[in-house]
Amino acid sequence: MSVTWSEDVDAILGGDLTCGLACLTQAGGAVVTTVSPIGLRDRERGTVGFTTSLGFGRKLERIKDNPRVALAYHAREHGVGDGDDPRFVLVHGEARFDPHPDRATLDEIGKSSEPYLGAQRSGRFWDRWLHSYYEDRVLVTVTATRVVAWPSATAEGEPEVFGAPLPDSAAAPQSPPKKGTGPRVDAVRTGDRASRLPHVLLAYRDADRYPVIVPAGVRSAGAAGVRLRVPSFVPPGGRRAGLLAHSYGAQLVGLESRQNTGWLEVTDTGALYAPHTESGFRAPANKTILLLANGFLARRGLAKARKQGRVQALG
């Protein structure tokens, strides 16, 4: 049976300009990044969606390896819905995609994106420059198994659950990695960068083997790691986890994203995050320059993915 959620939750799913996506890793951790849902959802069928590009990142490869994903609707600004609604909404589900969408699907993606991202640039130059960015778009559809809506942006309070109930028990601690659990990149830098950005998300694998995304905040940072503020239900013990800090402007102009994978240790005294890898970018707060950069990165990323055989491996 499909999962059906309330009308007010549907307004959030249809209004947010961006949301967090968590995919599981082969090592049992989770990676969290941002995607554009552009209002894609079907309440009757119990599906939500987002778009991505064949030339950006490895989201699709991770989804093919393990289709269990989580989407966190956590940021209301610059969307088309009620910007004052504080709720944190988490969707768990099974993702699927067609790496070679037909013309009708691409046209529908373009039409759906306009209220959120503005009209697509067109013309002799833009059609050529943004070909990889627009024409190699992929629609990812997630069939929901559970939708959870907390009453606050911090995911505290009694949640409203649609679909499968939340796991009865907390996820067990994971075995530490062979290289140790301590920071492998500069934890102070990680904490400083994350504390400057308005949205911080933490992701890990839950007891039912779905990734979970929770809102987080930076308390402090030192050589031992980044001390985080996390919801009270985050399980105790150590586990692999992904961290994302980001900001964005209207139509996704002026993006900044700081992404980490690492080790999370939760005790009675708080949550300590040790970053192991880091990546990130800052995009210019100018749409024309942003589109030029997007076109370049999509073309380069797609060429690299094809050369490495990663596009062909998607099917």
Secondary structure, 3 states (H helix, E strand, C coil): CCCCCCHHHHHHHHHCCCEEEEEECCCCCEEEEEEECCCCEECCCCEEEEEEECCCCCHHHHHHHCCEEEEEECCCCCCCCCCCCCCEEEEEEEEEECCCCCHHHHHHHHHHHHHHHCCCCCCHHHHHHCHHHHHCEEEEEEEEEEEEEECCCCCCCCCEEEECCCCCCCCCCCCCCCCCCCCCCCHHHHHHHHHCCCEEEEEEECCCCCEEEEECEEEEEECCEEEEECCCCCCCEEEEEEEEEEECCHHHCCCEEEEEEEEEEEECCEEEEEEEEEEEEECCCCHHHHHHHHHHHHHHHHHHHHHCCHHHHCC
